């Protein structure tokens, strides 16, 4: 496995972990990213992570690029608890 393959695998793992935390979590809920009339598949596009701190806990919001137009989709989230 090449270094680039390892980095891609690591990004997919982080995306899965953070997606579970912010799309199904009990403290912060991020809206599903969408652009060009479609919900973006986080595993088939480039993503970046944005950290926010609430109290003493750090959350990682996911900001993907639209695979159609290339725009960066800013994360929007709601505090639940």
SULGI-V551485 format. One line per field, one symbol per residue. phi: phi as a letter, one per 20 degrees, with the letter a starting at -180 (. if undefined). A space follows every 50 residues. Layout:
BEGIN
phi: ???
END
This chain:
BEGIN
phi: .efffffffffffffffffffeecfddccefffbalmcfeffedcfccdd ecdcmdddddedceeffednfeeffcbceec
END
